[in-house]
Amino acid sequence: MADDIDRAGENQAIFDKYLLQGRVRKPELPAATGKCFLCQEPVLTAKRFCDEDCQNRYEREQKVRGR
């Protein structure tokens, strides 16, 4: 039979799981526009960045801004 301490531990584990999931989730990006979000170079319409460097720089800047 579970006591209050066991139930509290289970609740904390569930809370930690959801808290961690929130931290791991990538921010949603605006819709693709045909231009790189960072340098404005033309890209394929389905892409948002011209290369991986621009994507990484954009994501770092967004993280610093708290988005």
C-alpha positions in Angstrom: 0.0 0.0 0.0 1.4 3.4 -1.0 1.8 6.0 1.5 1.8 9.8 1.1 5.6 9.9 0.5 5.4 7.3 -2.3 2.6 9.2 -4.0 4.5 12.4 -3.7 7.5 10.8 -5.3 5.3 9.5 -8.2 3.8 12.9 -8.7 7.2 14.5 -8.8 8.4 12.0 -11.4 5.4 12.8 -13.6 6.0 16.5 -13.2 9.7 16.2 -14.0 8.9 14.2 -17.1 6.6 16.9 -18.4 8.9 19.7 -17.4 11.8 18.0 -19.3 9.6 17.5 -22.4 8.9 21.2 -22.4 12.6 22.0 -22.4 13.4 19.6 -25.2 10.7 20.8 -27.6 12.1 23.0 -30.5 10.4 26.3 -31.0 8.0 26.5 -34.0 9.3 28.5 -36.9 7.2 30.8 -39.1 6.2 29.5 -42.5 8.8 29.3 -45.2 9.0 32.4 -47.4 11.5 31.3 -50.1 14.3 33.2 -48.4 16.6 32.2 -45.6 15.3 33.5 -42.3 18.8 34.7 -41.3 20.6 36.0 -44.4 17.7 36.5 -46.8 19.3 34.4 -49.6 16.8 32.7 -51.9 16.1 29.1 -50.9 13.7 26.4 -52.1 10.1 27.2 -50.9 10.0 24.3 -48.5 13.2 25.3 -46.7 13.7 28.1 -44.2 17.5 28.4 -44.2 20.1 28.3 -47.0 22.4 26.1 -44.9 23.0 24.5 -41.6 25.2 27.4 -40.3 22.4 29.9 -40.8 19.9 27.6 -39.1 22.2 27.1 -36.1 22.9 30.9 -35.8 19.2 31.6 -36.0 18.4 29.1 -33.3 21.1 30.5 -31.0 19.8 34.0 -31.5 16.3 32.9 -30.7 17.4 31.1 -27.6 19.3 34.2 -26.4 16.1 36.3 -27.0 14.1 33.7 -25.0 11.9 32.6 -27.8 
